[in-house]
Amino acid sequence: MKYYSLNHNAPKVSFKEAVIQGLATDKGLYFPETITPLAPAFFD
């Protein structure tokens, strides 16, 4: 899964790189490209 900066001015990175860097080079927060929804049974 790739992560992008919420400021949209930094390259996409892997989870490992996002955790190690903390903030993107453009000072934005990293956010995943996609978020897999949880099954409804998870909430029961």
N, C-alpha and C positions, 0 to 999 in steps of 0.2 A: 504494500500500500504506500502511496506517495502522499506527502504533505506539502501544502503550499502556504505562502505567507498571506495573511489577510490584507496586507498592503499591496499585494500583487506585483511587487518589483524585485522579487528574488526568485532564483530557480527552485524547482520542486526538489524535495529531498526524501530520503528514506526515513523510517521511524527512528532508526539508530542515530542518524545525523541530526534529526530534529531534537531528540532528547539531549544529545551531547552539546549542540549549539545553544539550545534554550530559546533564543530569539533569532529570527531570520536576519540576514545582512541588512535588510531595509528597516530593521527594528520592529517588524510585524510579528504577530503570534503565528505559530504554525497550526494549521487546521487540516484534517484529513480530506482527501478528494471526495471520498464517499463514506457514508455511514450506513452500515447494515442494520435495518430495523430488527428489533427483537420480536419473537413470536408472541402472540397474545397469551399463550399458556405460561410464559415467563412471569406474568403479572398475577397469576392465580395463586 
